[in-house]
Amino acid sequence: MYKAACSARLLPRSLSSSPSTASSSPASRLVASRCLALSRPCGAFAGRGRVLRCAGGLSCSPCSTGGAVRQQIGAVAPAVERFQRRMATSATEHAFKNILTSLPKPGGGEYGKFYSLPALNDPRIDKLPYSIRILLESAIRNCDDFQVMKNDVEKIIDWENTSLKLAEIPFKPARVLLQDFTGVPAVVDLAAMRDALAKLGSDANKINPLVPVDLVIDHSVQVDVARSTNALQSNMELEFSRNKERFGFLKWGSTAFQNMLVVPPGSGIVHQVNLEYLGRVVFNTNGIMYPDSVVGTDSHTTMIDGLGVAGWGVGGIEAEATMLGQPMSMVLPGVVGFKLTGKLRSGVTATDLVLTVTQMLRKHGVVGKFVEFHGEGMGKLSLADRATIANMSPEYGATMGFFPVDHVTLDYLKLTGRSDETVSMIEAYLRANNMFVDYNEPQIERVYSSYLELDLNEVEPCISGPKRPHDRVTLKEMKSDWHACLDNKVGFKGFAVPKEQQDKVVKFDFRGQTAELKHGSVVIAAITSCTNTSNPSVMLGAALVAKKACELGLEVKPWVKTSLAPGSGVVTKYLLKSGLQEYFNKQGFHLVGYGCTTCIGNSGDLDESVSAAITENDVVAAAVLSGNRNFEGRVHPLTRANYLASPPLVVAYALAGTVDIDFEKEHIGIGKDGKEVYFRDIWPTTEEIAEVVQSSVLPDMFKSTYNAITKGNPMWNQLPVPEASLYSWDPNSTYIHEPPYFKGMTMSPPGPHAVKDAYCLLNFGDSITTDHISPAGSIHKDSPAAKYLLERGVDRKDFNSYGSRRGNDEIMARGTFANIRIVNKFLSGEVGPKTIHVPTGEKLSVFDAATKYKSEGHDTIILAGAEYGSGSSRDWAAKGPMLIGVKAVISKSFERIHRSNLVGMGIIPLCFKSGEDADSLGLTGHERFTVNLPTDVSEIRPGQDVTITTDNGKSFTCKLRFDTEVELAYYNHGGILPYVIRNMAGAQN
């Protein structure tokens, strides 16, 4: 047992949530046990004395830190005194120093030292899933009986039992990943936190990332220009003209904050850059080796799981706390073992596989869990195929879709330009620490929480849609499914088009030639998103489809907006080497930019004639894209049907011009010889694709692309950068604005806020996504945000997108719940961003109604159905509601990251009891709601029952979704960031 390797006995966490410490309040317990460290303790690396290192280079005594907390944060004295005594008397050596082991190099010397899991001598570890072993290693390495306790290590080792009990553990990721939409508000918050610390009389430079932070600017480029050889340059110039201020701010952040790398615009998509370049797999820091792990402010951070790096999406609020040394508090997850057997049939793509896996896992139920892939089929999947599956973890609901490191991983690292020495070090470390899978050796049976199995040979070509990623449709069923969608009532699989209108054809003039649209006509065909553009097989496969179509005389209709937006410059290099880019160009798939584009709604305008034909005739137009999200209103306001497909299928549907087609029976078009051309005529074999991949995708392409990654954009290089460590806020800026979160902040926590006689601001059904909640996409000309911009002299053509203005809280508050497709029960079927002001019955924009409630002194709540907050991890989906006065959300269930973000902003998440919802309880939303929570945080427990009463005599019970004691502390402080600031301000240099 591992206790033999650790001389100190195992103790429960001091001041934890155990019954034996119930006499102290949760807030004081948390302030003591989770008090923010200003740096990773030195002892966590090399067994030295536990001295905390501030960002400014000063040393801090843990004991004095505890004293400052006692005096200034108002924690209960006995709890803090116990904490002080522990910190004063704790051992100066690392708790697990006995398992710190040297890793020798084959030719002599050592790679470094590591905390050895085999040296713990505990048979339970051999059965642990590989993903859980990463959590275990982190807990051991960071164990200091301060932020991470020895009892946390025991919980993880005993995962088979403790995961069933929803045990809470701390986790310290190795690094943080940002993209610019979520990165700008994160850097804005860091800058504001510096100001807040200065105003509290503390050292502002304490606010510095203490783990590596990589920020990739990829969310700003839009497809303004398409089907043109100069599209790339034109779109980049427009991107810089719109976002110069934001980009300048991020460039300031890259110099003002330590440990922060900013990758300029035009370099690629964050997750593909992470996969091909930023992912370390194993860190070697100051001679201590440990697995790479990452949290990111984009839900598709999970793509890196395909490389064997544990990574997942968190809210921007959590990411900021992680940057500042705060351990993440998480519930030890269950792990679903997903066994893969067999191999994919010829012509079946990784996209077909991931859509199949997504549907299976959604049905199985994996929310809040890890999924770990294993089995003999793993050897038949390329690393890029694995990354595609891992990328879509948010779509199947898992925290991670994890692929342990094996020989396929090592081959990919070499392909992408990692040095032989680095790859040898990675393999040696992972083998030594029992974290490497060698399918040539007998496998020890690992224990999982539940089990699934898929024979890869059974996967069929498919797409997903028209409104959700997990609504998979096989190609052979697509035509019948489309007609069913036309017939069905409005919903996720329905448009309610009357029978007599389903076959109508709309003719219009497109730049001097006759064009036509009908229901199902494809108006956007986009090869986009890191989900697929990181995979050479599907990218070169798509190019081969374009080539075969060209040779047969087929062309995409000119009114279809086609685009190619790869996730890195490597894609362009191998397309050019293969000679296939010219065929993409001939079909209109010109390079438009290196960024997310259509996948996140940056699809740009359709031609005015196409837009008019759609809107004037109520055409259900279609978009087909190689992305990961297709929620209604996300891809483009005028495409009500949106289908996710592999890049080759994107080209095929663009050629067909419609989704209303049976590819097996109907021809795609007429070739140059007058003969009908079918899908099978243009579809490449797996062998054809593999041959081109082998000859065209080379390591030097990755090396040359990433050698110049931070200096390769001349427009970025020319941006001026102020040198001050505090940001000089421009009050007239409509892009960067000092947020109000810390104004008037004192050292005393505000405590729990009462929610009494609150009005319901919005009454929702199921599946309200962060796309509905968070400001996203274009700014509508009649919206409150547009009014704000016009009042400040911004022309409509310069509105840009909500995403680009995430650094301005005034605009983002006005854009909260502004999605044109949002369905609010108050409006009796009317769709749009309006609500009813209950006291007067007025129909107002959501922002205007919220402002009216605030001016009248009323709190507001939201009623919702299941899966509230699903979709991308967007901190503004929590910040926005907080800013407009929402105090609580009552739903059937929450998406994992969004619930955490609500907590981080001080909003109370509550869940109806199983089998109940607003409708079953007879709630109309016109009631006034009182949440009967104690006003003393010491009387609140995670997950407790809470009684909600209304002014008309109704009463019902909900579950409080503060899931951990740490979250209660955040609530007591008014959110996670005020909690962090008070801890930092209370720490004496």
C-alpha positions, 0 to 999 in steps of 0.5 A: 500500500502506498502508505508505506511510501509516505512516512506521514500518516494520512489525515483528513483535510484540515477544516474540511466539510467532514462532520467532525468540523461542523462547528466552524463555518464553511466559509472559514473552513474554505478560507483556511483550507483553500486560501489562495497560494501566490505560487505553486509551492516549491516543495511540490517540485523538489521537496524543499521548504514550503515558501510561497513565491510572489509574482514580484519575486518576494517570499511570503510566509504561509503563517503570515498569510493565515494571519492576514486572512484572519484579520482582514477577511473576517473568518471565524477565529478558531478555524483560522487559528487551527489553520495557522498552527498547521501551517506553522508546524507542517513538515518542510519536506514534501509529503511524498518525497520518498517516491521522487525517482530519477529517470535515467537516459539510455546513454547516461545521465538523467532526464529528470526526476518524477513522482513515481506511481509504481513506487506507491506499491498500491495494487488499486493504482494498476486498475485505475483508468489512465485519465484518473492516474493523471489526476493522481499524479497531480495531487501527489506532486502538488501535495503540501497539506495546504492546497492539496491534502494527503487525504485527496491522494487517498480519495483518488487512489480509491477512485473505484469507491469514492467516485460513487460518492461524488468526492471533491478533490483539488486539481492543479492543471499544468497550463491554461489555454485561451482564444481571443473571444474568451481571452479578451474578457479574461485579460480585461478581468486580470487588468481590473483585478490589478486595479482592485488590488492597488485600490485595496493598498496591495501590490498590483503585480501579484496578479500574474499567471503562475502557470503557462498561459497560451492565447491564440487569436482565432475567433475574429476573422469573418468570411466577408470575402469568399470565392476569390484568390485575394479572400485571405488578405482581404478578410485579414485586413478587415479583421484588423480594421475591426479589431485593432483595439482588441488586438492591441490590448492583447498584445499589451497583455502579452508583455504586461503579464508574465508567463503568457504567450499570445499567438497572433491572428492568421496563425490557426485555430486554437485547438489545432495549434494546441494539438500540433504545437503547444501540447507538451504531453510531458513537462520537464520543469526545473528537473521535475517531470509530470504529465501535461494537463490543460484547462481552456476557455473554450469547450473544445479544449478537449481536442487535446485529449486525443494526444493523451493530454488531459484537457477540458473546457472551463469558464473564463472565471475558473480559468482566471483563478487557475492562472492565479494559483487557485486549485480547481475544485472538482468532483471526482468523475466516473469514467466510461470505458469505450472499447473500439474494435475492428476498423473503418470501412473504405470511404468512411471518415473520422467525421462519420465515426465521431457523429456515431460516437456522439449519438451513442454517448448522448444516449448512454449519458456521460455528463460530468464524466470522463470517457476513456477509449481503449481496445484493439481498434485503437491501433487502426485510428490515426491521431487525427481521427482520435483528436476529432472524437476528443474534440466533440466531447462537449457534444456528447456531454463528457468532461473528456474523451481521453485517448491514452498515449501509445505508439500512434501518439509518438508517431504523431509527435514526430510527424508534427516536428517534435524532436526525437529527444523530446519524444524519447523523454515522453515515452520513457517517463510515461512508461516508467510511471505506468501511463503508456499503453503498449498494445503489443503487451498484455493489458491489465484489465482496468476498472470503469464506471460503465462500459460501451463498445463499438465495432468500427466496421459498423460505422456508416457515412452520415451527417448530423442535423438540422439543429443539433450535433447528436441528431445523426442521419445516415446518408441513405436516410437523409432524403426521407429524414429531410422530408420528415423535418419539413412535415414535423412541427417546429422543433429540433427535427421540424420546420412545419412547412405546409405540404403544398409549399414544400416543392415550391421553387424560387427563381431570382437574379444572381449577378446577371444569371438566373438562379433558383432556391427551394427548401433544402437548398445549400447556400453555405458550404464551409470547410471549417473548424479544428474538428476536421481541418486538423485531419489530413485524411478528410482534408485531402479527401475533400480536395480529391472530391473537388478534383474528381468533380472538376475532371467530370465537369461538375461545378458548385453553383456560384450562389453557394457561399463556399469557403476553406478556413483551415486550422493551421498553415500546415494544411495550406502547405500539404494542399499545395504540395499535393497539387490539390488546392487548385481544385478547391479553388475551381470549386469556389473553396478558396482560402478565406482565413486561418480561424474558426469562421463559419463554425462559430457564426462568423460566416459573413453576409450572403449575397443580397439577392440570395438573402432576399430570395430566402427572406421574401419567400420563407425558404428553409435554406441549408448550410453544410459545414465541417464544424462541431455545432449547428444550433439554430441561429448559430451558423447564419441567421438565414440558414434554418437547417444546418448540417455537420458533415465531413469535409468531403461531404461538404464538397459533395453537398455543395456540388449537389446544391441541396440536402434533399437528395439520396446520394445512392439513387440520385445523380449529383449533376450532369457531367461535361459529356452529358452523362449523369454523375453520381456520388460514387463517381467522385468519392475517393477510396481510403487507399487513394487518400492514404497515398496522398497523405503519405506523400504530402504531409511532412514534418518540415511543414510543421516545423517551418509553420511554427518556427515563426508562429509569433512573428509571422503576421506583419500587421500584428508586428506593427501594433504599438504596445504601451509598457505600463503594468496597469492598463490605461482604460479609455472611457470612450472605447466600445471594445475595452471597458473597465468592468464593474465587478470590483467597484466599491469592493472592501475586504469584508465578504458581502455574504449570501444575498436574499432572494425575496419576491423576485420576478421571473425575467424569462421562462424557458423550456429545454435545451437553452444553450449558451448561444441563446444566453450569451451575446454571440454573432452579429449585432442586430440593428434594432437591439439595445447593443446597437442603440448603445453603439449608435449613441456613441457614434459607431456606424452600423457597418462597424458594429462588428460581432458580439464576440469581438466586443466581449471586453466591453461589459456595457455591450455584453449586458445589452446583448444577453438573451438577444438571440433572435431564435430564443423561445420564451414561454411568456411570448406564447410561441413568438420567437425572439429576444423579448419578454414580458415585464410582469407588473405592467404586462409590457413586452420589452427587450430582455435588457430593457425589462431587466433594467426596469426591474432593477430600477424598481428595486426588484430581483429577478430569477429565470425558470428553465427546463433540462440542459440549461446552458449547454453548448460552448463554455462562455463566461458571458452566459453567466456574467451577462445575467449577473450584470442585468440582475438575475439572482438565481436560475431554477432548471431541470438540469444544468450543463457542467461548465455553465453551472460552474460559471453561474456559481463563479458570478454569484448566481444561485443554481437550483434544480427541480426535484426529479420528475418535476418542472415549472409546468408540472408544478403549475408555475406560469412565471407570473408569480413572485419567487422567494428562495428560502436560503439561510443568510448565514453561509455557515448554515448552508450545505452543498446540495441541500434541499431549498424551499421556494415559495411564491406569492400565490401560495405555491411551495416546492423544493429544489436541490441547491447546486452549489456542489462543493464547499469551495463553491459556497465560499465563492458565493459568500464572497460574491463570486470567485474573483472577489474571493481571489482578490481578498485572499491576495490582498490579505496575504502579507509580502 
